[in-house]
């Protein structure tokens, strides 16, 4: 199995029931400039797989909050 590291997502699109997520890496950051990014891979998920992934990521975030690794901030109203 291959491991792919990504700093973020550049684009997401739904085509024919498949969600495609373009993953990117930040290659350099300069003061007062947009960061340079490069594409890394595209993740393709069926709609059921997207929902399962969302659920699993939510559970991981909840566990990190419970363990004190993260703090959830409520958005300002």
C-alpha positions in Angstrom: 0.0 0.0 0.0 1.2 3.5 -0.8 1.1 6.4 1.6 0.4 9.9 0.2 0.9 13.0 2.3 -1.3 16.0 1.5 -1.4 19.5 3.0 -4.9 20.1 1.7 -7.5 19.9 -1.0 -7.5 22.0 -4.1 -10.8 21.0 -5.7 -13.7 18.6 -5.2 -16.2 17.7 -7.9 -19.0 15.2 -8.3 -19.2 13.4 -11.7 -21.4 10.5 -12.4 -21.8 9.6 -8.7 -18.1 9.7 -7.9 -16.6 12.5 -5.8 -13.1 13.4 -7.0 -10.9 15.2 -4.5 -7.6 16.8 -5.8 -5.0 16.6 -3.1 -2.1 19.2 -2.9 1.1 19.8 -1.1 2.4 23.3 -0.2 5.9 23.6 -1.6 6.9 27.0 -0.4 5.4 29.9 1.6 6.7 33.5 1.2 5.6 36.5 3.3 2.7 38.4 1.7 2.4 35.9 -1.2 0.1 33.0 -2.0 1.7 29.7 -1.1 3.1 27.6 -3.9 1.2 24.3 -4.2 1.6 21.3 -6.4 -0.9 18.5 -7.1 -0.2 15.2 -5.3 -3.0 12.8 -6.2 -6.7 12.6 -6.9 -8.9 10.6 -4.5 -12.1 9.1 -6.0 -14.9 8.1 -3.7 -18.4 6.7 -4.3 -21.1 8.7 -2.5 -21.5 5.9 0.2 -17.7 5.9 0.7 -17.7 9.7 1.0 -20.3 9.5 3.8 -18.4 6.7 5.6 -15.2 8.8 5.3 -16.9 11.8 6.7 -18.2 9.8 9.6 -14.8 8.3 10.3 -13.0 11.6 10.2 -15.6 13.2 12.5 -15.0 10.3 15.0 -11.2 10.9 14.8 -11.6 14.6 15.5 -13.9 13.9 18.4 -11.3 11.4 19.8 -8.5 14.0 19.5 -10.7 16.6 21.3 -11.4 14.0 24.0 -7.7 13.2 24.3 -6.9 16.9 24.6 -5.0 17.0 21.3 -7.4 19.5 19.6 -9.8 22.1 20.9 -13.0 22.8 19.0 -13.8 26.5 18.5 -17.4 27.5 17.9 -17.8 29.9 14.9 -18.6 33.5 15.7 -22.2 34.4 15.1 
